[in-house]
Amino acid sequence: MEEFPYRKKIEIDKPDRPRLPKETAVIEQIGCTGCEACISFCPVDCIEIVPGPVHPEMHKLVEVDLERCIGCQLCARYCPWETIEMWSWEEGVAVAPELTVRSLIYDYDALGADESAEMRVGPAGV
């Protein structure tokens, strides 16, 4: 399997996928409401809950563990807010840091993502 370009920030005690998928799911977290509907459809339990950027103790988001996603498309199909898109594996890995507001799984630039989210959402979620 090709080398994954990001370092994991947290280690998750869940099995790795057997092979590289053709596609992977990426959540555009700026539109995520934290409803967790996608979690119930994921057959490999690769979607994790992360704190939101503005009110982390109240607003939660979800994030796909790209190393474990098998590309089944169920989360994208059943997301009520249509914030999950399927990308080719290579494109998904490249675009994920741009669409991820808050990551606990990967070593994305959290400070830059928080500032970007604040500019798109406005101060204090306005």
JODAZI-V259837 format. One record per residue. N is the residue number from 0. RES is the residue in one letter. OMEGA is omega as a letter, one per 30 degrees, with the letter a starting at -180 (none if undefined). D_LAST is the distance of its C-alpha to the last C-alpha in Angstrom with 1 decimal. Layout:
# JODAZI-V259837
N:RES:OMEGA:D_LAST ; N:RES:OMEGA:D_LAST
This chain:
# JODAZI-V259837
0:M:l:43.1 ; 1:E:l:41.2 ; 2:E:l:39.7 ; 3:F:a:36.0 ; 4:P:a:34.2 ; 5:Y:l:31.8 ; 6:R:l:32.7 ; 7:K:l:31.5 ; 8:K:l:29.7 ; 9:I:l:30.7 ; 10:E:a:33.9 ; 11:I:a:33.8 ; 12:D:l:37.0 ; 13:K:a:37.1 ; 14:P:l:39.6 ; 15:D:l:39.2 ; 16:R:a:39.5 ; 17:P:a:43.1 ; 18:R:a:42.4 ; 19:L:l:39.8 ; 20:P:l:38.1 ; 21:K:a:38.0 ; 22:E:l:34.2 ; 23:T:l:31.4 ; 24:A:l:28.0 ; 25:V:a:24.8 ; 26:I:l:21.4 ; 27:E:a:18.4 ; 28:Q:a:16.2 ; 29:I:l:12.9 ; 30:G:a:13.8 ; 31:C:l:15.5 ; 32:T:a:14.8 ; 33:G:a:17.5 ; 34:C:l:19.8 ; 35:E:l:22.8 ; 36:A:a:24.7 ; 37:C:a:25.8 ; 38:I:a:27.4 ; 39:S:a:29.9 ; 40:F:a:31.1 ; 41:C:a:31.7 ; 42:P:a:35.4 ; 43:V:l:35.4 ; 44:D:a:32.6 ; 45:C:l:30.8 ; 46:I:a:27.1 ; 47:E:l:25.7 ; 48:I:l:22.7 ; 49:V:l:20.6 ; 50:P:l:17.8 ; 51:G:a:14.2 ; 52:P:a:12.7 ; 53:V:l:10.0 ; 54:H:a:12.0 ; 55:P:a:15.3 ; 56:E:a:17.3 ; 57:M:a:15.5 ; 58:H:l:13.9 ; 59:K:l:16.7 ; 60:L:l:17.3 ; 61:V:a:20.8 ; 62:E:l:22.8 ; 63:V:l:26.2 ; 64:D:a:29.1 ; 65:L:l:30.5 ; 66:E:a:33.9 ; 67:R:a:34.4 ; 68:C:a:32.9 ; 69:I:l:35.9 ; 70:G:a:34.2 ; 71:C:l:34.9 ; 72:Q:a:31.9 ; 73:L:a:31.4 ; 74:C:a:27.8 ; 75:A:a:26.9 ; 76:R:a:28.9 ; 77:Y:l:27.4 ; 78:C:a:23.7 ; 79:P:a:22.2 ; 80:W:l:19.1 ; 81:E:l:21.3 ; 82:T:a:19.6 ; 83:I:l:23.0 ; 84:E:l:25.4 ; 85:M:l:29.0 ; 86:W:l:30.2 ; 87:S:a:33.6 ; 88:W:a:34.0 ; 89:E:l:34.2 ; 90:E:a:31.2 ; 91:G:l:29.1 ; 92:V:a:30.0 ; 93:A:a:29.1 ; 94:V:a:25.7 ; 95:A:a:24.4 ; 96:P:l:23.2 ; 97:E:a:21.1 ; 98:L:a:19.4 ; 99:T:l:19.2 ; 100:V:a:16.1 ; 101:R:l:18.1 ; 102:S:l:21.8 ; 103:L:a:24.3 ; 104:I:a:27.2 ; 105:Y:a:27.5 ; 106:D:l:27.6 ; 107:Y:l:24.7 ; 108:D:a:23.1 ; 109:A:a:20.5 ; 110:L:l:19.4 ; 111:G:l:19.1 ; 112:A:l:17.2 ; 113:D:l:14.6 ; 114:E:l:14.2 ; 115:S:l:14.1 ; 116:A:a:11.4 ; 117:E:l:9.2 ; 118:M:a:10.1 ; 119:R:a:9.6 ; 120:V:a:6.2 ; 121:G:a:5.0 ; 122:P:l:5.8 ; 123:A:l:5.7 ; 124:G:a:3.8 ; 125:V:none:0.0
